[in-house]
Amino acid sequence: MPSSLFITLDAFDSVHEANLAVAILAENGIDCVTENANLIAMDWFLTGAVGGIKVQVPADQVEQARLALELWRKGRAERIEAGKDSWIVFRCTNCKELVAIGGENAGRVENCPRCRRYVDVPAVSDPSLSEEVCQAIVESAKSDVSPAGGRFLQSQWFLIIECLVVLCFAYFPYQYWAYSEWTRPDAGESATSVSFLSLPDNTNLIFQSMVVIACLFSTLVVHGTLRPFGITWEKAGRDTLLGLAAGIGLFLLERAITISTGVQISGVVHAESLSLGSERWLAIVVSGLIAVLLNSAAEELVMRGYLIVRIRQLTGSAILAVVVPAILFGGYHIYQGVYGAAMAAIIGLVLGYWFLRTGRLLGPVVAHSCINLAYMVCELVLMQPATP
């Protein structure tokens, strides 16, 4: 049927509300199409510019369609009134956690209060759960945040502001520093990697990493849970082993590419002289190891644990959730040159996809630590004085 015979019935701000309207119309035997759905799913900021997601129906079915939506909305209002003091307890199909959602949302698509991904809310609580378990989950949900506070903390505008604050604090200063190092006249002339062999640099990196971790943890605690951001000890042993394997594999892959192409990672190394006493060097190596672990944890917490969750929550796109943090991750490694930034972005893609699939952050942190540790070992070897 030509699109000119279709008339816009209504417009919606979110994809799941539009899909719900389409499902209701389909149940009533009404043909319909949507306009702008894919565009807004990729970038919901464009909602106002394009007039929302438009649901269109044939001209001869407009009245029938309006009646169907009106009846559904009336029934929905009645369900909300009937379920405003009740709770539905069920297991989220995404994060597998037991959650409680107000009974007024029965049969709707809502954000899981744990992982914030879209989930179909059942009509009733899971019958396999005991009354004691349901009551405990409901009490936990009530104590997380007040209803008004919960709506505010989970609103898109609050999360956008929160993302900007996190980026301004934990990303933009480092991006500015990386760009300044990259554009220095002598950049890339004296080194082939980033140094963990300077006590002042290591001390500064440790302090910065601790501040970033502490502040971001404080931000996440406001939302009442850390689990959606991958902070869990679930399958810790398996993730640690996989992280070790992935870190070593990614480092060897980068080395293989470097050797085969002859392109080197550039950067300014501030390594201290090997002629220093053994006590000084022990302090340098120990501080380097601590810096490796804290820096890896801080970067993964921001780039993977936080940004991937928030970008997917705000855009609904898994692709953007992985690609955007990977680009940002490569961006503040630009001080290593274009090649170094590109390699960092590729590593960011791999670790981002891993986190997206598992929802656990320990594996990427271990892999990142292994890569940094491998570079530190290479520096120790390359900085050894020549044998007389």
TANORJO-V365691 format. One record per residue. RES is the residue in three letters. SS is DSSP state (H for helix, E for strand, L for the rest). PSI is psi in radians with two decimals (999 if undefined). NEAR is the number of other ideal C-beta (glycine too) atoms within 12 Angstrom. Layout:
RES_SS_PSI_NEAR, RES_SS_PSI_NEAR
This chain:
MET_L_2.29_15, PRO_L_2.51_9, SER_H_-0.40_17, SER_H_-0.32_9, LEU_H_0.01_15, PHE_E_2.46_24, ILE_E_2.43_24, THR_E_2.09_26, LEU_E_-0.77_34, ASP_E_2.89_31, ALA_E_2.50_23, PHE_E_2.63_30, ASP_L_-0.39_23, SER_L_2.68_27, VAL_H_-0.74_29, HIS_H_-0.52_27, GLU_H_-0.69_30, ALA_H_-0.74_37, ASN_H_-0.62_25, LEU_H_-0.74_30, ALA_H_-0.72_41, VAL_H_-0.74_33, ALA_H_-0.70_23, ILE_H_-0.77_32, LEU_H_-0.70_32, ALA_H_-0.67_20, GLU_H_-0.46_16, ASN_L_0.23_23, GLY_L_0.47_14, ILE_L_2.20_29, ASP_L_2.49_25, CYS_E_2.74_36, VAL_E_2.82_26, THR_E_2.64_34, GLU_E_2.35_26, ASN_L_0.10_29, ALA_H_-0.84_31, ASN_H_-0.66_17, LEU_H_-0.83_24, ILE_H_-0.52_33, ALA_H_-0.58_28, MET_H_-0.64_24, ASP_L_1.65_22, TRP_H_-0.19_35, PHE_H_-0.38_18, LEU_H_0.02_19, THR_H_-0.88_27, GLY_H_-0.61_14, ALA_H_-0.64_12, VAL_H_0.01_22, GLY_L_0.38_18, GLY_L_-3.10_26, ILE_E_2.01_36, LYS_E_2.22_28, VAL_E_2.09_38, GLN_E_2.47_32, VAL_E_2.79_36, PRO_E_2.57_24, ALA_H_-0.61_19, ASP_H_-0.02_14, GLN_H_0.21_26, VAL_H_-0.86_24, GLU_H_-0.74_17, GLN_H_-0.71_22, ALA_H_-0.75_33, ARG_H_-0.68_23, LEU_H_-0.72_19, ALA_H_-0.78_29, LEU_H_-0.65_32, GLU_H_-0.74_19, LEU_H_-0.69_18, TRP_H_-0.76_27, ARG_H_-0.64_19, LYS_H_-0.76_14, GLY_H_-0.63_18, ARG_H_-0.76_23, ALA_H_-0.70_15, GLU_H_-0.69_15, ARG_H_-0.68_23, ILE_H_-0.76_20, GLU_H_-0.70_15, ALA_H_-0.51_16, GLY_H_0.20_24, LYS_L_-0.39_16, ASP_L_0.22_13, SER_L_2.90_22, TRP_E_2.59_32, ILE_E_2.11_35, VAL_E_2.21_35, PHE_E_3.01_36, ARG_E_2.16_27, CYS_L_2.36_31, THR_L_-0.22_19, ASN_L_-1.05_27, CYS_L_-0.13_28, LYS_L_0.25_20, GLU_L_2.61_27, LEU_E_2.25_29, VAL_E_2.79_40, ALA_E_2.24_36, ILE_E_2.51_38, GLY_E_2.48_28, GLY_H_-0.32_27, GLU_H_-0.24_23, ASN_H_0.19_30, ALA_L_2.29_28, GLY_L_0.07_23, ARG_L_2.93_31, VAL_E_2.08_27, GLU_E_2.95_31, ASN_E_2.26_35, CYS_L_2.30_33, PRO_L_-0.21_40, ARG_L_-1.07_36, CYS_L_-0.17_32, ARG_L_0.19_37, ARG_L_2.79_31, TYR_E_2.42_26, VAL_E_2.51_27, ASP_E_2.10_25, VAL_L_2.14_34, PRO_L_2.93_27, ALA_L_-0.56_19, VAL_L_2.91_19, SER_L_2.75_28, ASP_L_2.06_23, PRO_L_-0.29_14, SER_L_-0.18_14, LEU_L_2.43_23, SER_L_2.84_14, GLU_H_-0.62_14, GLU_H_-0.73_11, VAL_H_-0.80_20, CYS_H_-0.75_26, GLN_H_-0.67_18, ALA_H_-0.71_18, ILE_H_-0.69_30, VAL_H_-0.77_28, GLU_H_-0.66_15, SER_H_-0.73_22, ALA_H_-0.66_29, LYS_H_-0.57_21, SER_H_-0.22_15, ASP_H_-1.08_24, VAL_L_2.77_20, SER_L_2.73_13, PRO_H_-0.81_18, ALA_H_-0.77_10, GLY_H_-0.67_17, GLY_H_-0.77_25, ARG_H_-0.66_16, PHE_H_-0.81_18, LEU_H_-0.48_27, GLN_L_0.07_29, SER_L_2.63_18, GLN_H_-0.66_24, TRP_H_-0.68_16, PHE_H_-0.73_22, LEU_H_-0.60_30, ILE_H_-0.81_19, ILE_H_-0.74_18, GLU_H_-0.76_31, CYS_H_-0.75_30, LEU_H_-0.70_18, VAL_H_-0.78_21, VAL_H_-0.77_33, LEU_H_-0.72_29, CYS_H_-0.54_17, PHE_H_-0.76_24, ALA_H_0.07_36, TYR_L_-1.00_30, PHE_H_-0.69_19, PRO_H_-0.68_17, TYR_H_-0.59_31, GLN_H_-0.70_24, TYR_H_-0.78_17, TRP_H_-0.77_22, ALA_H_-0.73_30, TYR_H_-0.69_19, SER_H_-0.72_17, GLU_H_-0.66_29, TRP_H_-0.61_27, THR_L_0.04_16, ARG_L_2.55_19, PRO_L_-0.61_10, ASP_L_0.24_14, ALA_L_2.35_23, GLY_L_0.09_26, GLU_L_-0.34_14, SER_L_0.13_17, ALA_L_2.90_29, THR_L_0.06_29, SER_L_3.08_39, VAL_L_2.45_38, SER_L_2.37_35, PHE_L_0.42_43, LEU_L_0.59_39, SER_L_2.12_30, LEU_H_-0.76_28, PRO_H_-0.74_20, ASP_H_-0.74_27, ASN_H_-0.74_33, THR_H_-0.76_21, ASN_H_-0.74_21, LEU_H_-0.70_36, ILE_H_-0.81_27, PHE_H_-0.83_20, GLN_H_-0.75_25, SER_H_-0.72_33, MET_H_-0.70_22, VAL_H_-0.78_21, VAL_H_-0.82_33, ILE_H_-0.81_31, ALA_H_-0.78_20, CYS_H_-0.71_24, LEU_H_-0.66_39, PHE_H_-0.75_24, SER_H_-0.70_17, THR_H_-0.76_30, LEU_H_-0.58_30, VAL_H_-0.51_18, VAL_L_-0.57_22, HIS_L_-0.02_33, GLY_L_-0.07_25, THR_L_2.53_29, LEU_L_-0.24_26, ARG_H_-0.73_30, PRO_H_-0.34_35, PHE_H_0.26_37, GLY_L_0.11_40, ILE_L_1.64_30, THR_L_2.70_25, TRP_L_0.16_15, GLU_L_2.28_19, LYS_L_0.69_18, ALA_H_-0.75_20, GLY_H_-0.81_15, ARG_H_-0.77_17, ASP_H_-0.60_29, THR_H_-0.81_23, LEU_H_-0.78_18, LEU_H_-0.64_27, GLY_H_-0.73_36, LEU_H_-0.81_25, ALA_H_-0.76_19, ALA_H_-0.74_31, GLY_H_-0.81_35, ILE_H_-0.74_22, GLY_H_-0.77_20, LEU_H_-0.67_33, PHE_H_-0.80_30, LEU_H_-0.63_18, LEU_H_-0.77_20, GLU_H_-0.72_33, ARG_H_-0.69_24, ALA_H_-0.75_13, ILE_H_-0.73_21, THR_H_-0.81_25, ILE_H_-0.72_12, SER_H_-0.55_10, THR_H_-0.39_14, GLY_L_0.04_9, VAL_L_2.36_20, GLN_L_2.61_25, ILE_L_2.21_34, SER_L_2.88_29, GLY_L_2.87_34, VAL_L_2.07_29, VAL_L_2.31_30, HIS_L_0.74_24, ALA_L_2.49_33, GLU_L_2.77_26, SER_L_2.45_16, LEU_L_-0.13_20, SER_L_-0.08_12, LEU_L_2.82_19, GLY_L_2.84_12, SER_H_-0.63_11, GLU_H_-0.71_11, ARG_H_-0.76_18, TRP_H_-0.58_23, LEU_H_-0.73_14, ALA_H_-0.68_21, ILE_H_-0.80_33, VAL_H_-0.76_29, VAL_H_-0.78_21, SER_H_-0.60_31, GLY_H_-0.72_36, LEU_H_-0.76_25, ILE_H_-0.72_27, ALA_H_-0.69_37, VAL_H_-0.86_36, LEU_H_-0.83_29, LEU_H_-0.71_32, ASN_H_-0.73_41, SER_H_-0.76_40, ALA_H_-0.75_36, ALA_H_-0.79_38, GLU_H_-0.72_44, GLU_H_-0.63_45, LEU_H_-0.69_38, VAL_H_-0.95_45, MET_H_-0.63_50, ARG_H_-1.12_48, GLY_H_-0.72_45, TYR_H_-1.00_43, LEU_H_-0.69_43, ILE_H_-0.77_47, VAL_H_-0.81_45, ARG_H_-0.76_39, ILE_H_-0.71_36, ARG_H_-0.64_35, GLN_H_-0.70_34, LEU_H_-0.56_35, THR_H_-0.40_32, GLY_L_0.12_31, SER_L_2.09_23, ALA_H_-0.58_24, ILE_H_-0.87_21, LEU_H_-0.63_27, ALA_H_-0.53_34, VAL_H_-0.74_33, VAL_H_-0.79_27, VAL_H_-0.87_32, PRO_H_-0.58_43, ALA_H_-0.71_36, ILE_H_-0.77_27, LEU_H_-0.69_36, PHE_H_-0.75_38, GLY_H_-0.58_31, GLY_H_-0.75_30, TYR_L_0.23_35, HIS_L_0.26_39, ILE_H_-0.35_34, TYR_H_-0.30_34, GLN_H_0.11_36, GLY_H_2.98_31, VAL_H_-0.72_21, TYR_H_-0.80_28, GLY_H_-0.71_36, ALA_H_-0.70_30, ALA_H_-0.74_26, MET_H_-0.70_36, ALA_H_-0.69_39, ALA_H_-0.70_29, ILE_H_-0.78_26, ILE_H_-0.68_39, GLY_H_-0.66_40, LEU_H_-0.78_30, VAL_H_-0.86_31, LEU_H_-0.60_44, GLY_H_-0.75_44, TYR_H_-0.70_24, TRP_H_-0.85_35, PHE_H_-0.70_42, LEU_H_-0.66_35, ARG_H_-0.66_21, THR_H_-0.51_28, GLY_L_0.26_35, ARG_L_2.45_34, LEU_L_-0.28_46, LEU_H_-0.76_37, GLY_H_-0.91_40, PRO_H_-0.63_47, VAL_H_-0.78_41, VAL_H_-0.76_34, ALA_H_-0.79_38, HIS_H_-0.74_43, SER_H_-0.72_38, CYS_H_-0.73_33, ILE_H_-0.83_43, ASN_H_-0.71_40, LEU_H_-0.67_29, ALA_H_-0.71_29, TYR_H_-0.63_40, MET_H_-0.74_38, VAL_H_-0.72_24, CYS_H_-0.70_29, GLU_H_-0.73_32, LEU_H_-0.72_24, VAL_H_-0.81_15, LEU_H_-0.48_20, MET_L_0.04_29, GLN_L_2.44_16, PRO_L_2.63_12, ALA_L_2.51_7, THR_L_2.23_4, PRO_L_999_3
